[in-house]
Amino acid sequence: MSLLGSNPIPKDLEFLEVLNHLSEMVWVMCSDGDIQWVNQTYLDYFGDTFQKLVVENDAWNHIHPDDIPKTLNIVKEWQNGTKPELHYRLKRHDGVYRWFLARCSIVRRDDNQTVKYMIGTITDIHEQKKAEEKAKELEDQ
């Protein structure tokens, strides 16, 4: 089963098929901000197909509505070549929102100035986030 969609993945990204075996969600985004590829873990978490999530651009529907503005801002920063982290909530296939940390690495073109593509990971930090919230509540009492 190929998760490469209708756009063939560049030769320098063939290694991405190996990433299907990781427990962490992995994605590749073009410099224009469109997701090009996701691993199987990503698809399994959302319970959707590559066609629905990526080709039909449905991934945005899985982001908590309150987190969409900051997500858009971070994606713009990634497109500009900076690498801030993103803490946001994603809706699992059963409708439950969990906290995640998204990180991005920038791959630049040969001129080393412009972004060629971005590759990133999404890590579940829900339990950590809840523990931090509980600690803050106790501190505020």
PyMOL commands that set and color helices and strands:
alter all, ss='L'
color gray80, all
select helices_A, chain A and resi 11-21+40-46+50-55+58-62+65-79+126-140
alter helices_A, ss='H'
color red, helices_A
select strands_A, chain A and resi 25-30+35-38+86-91+97-108+115-124
alter strands_A, ss='S'
color yellow, strands_A
deselect
rebuild
show_as cartoon
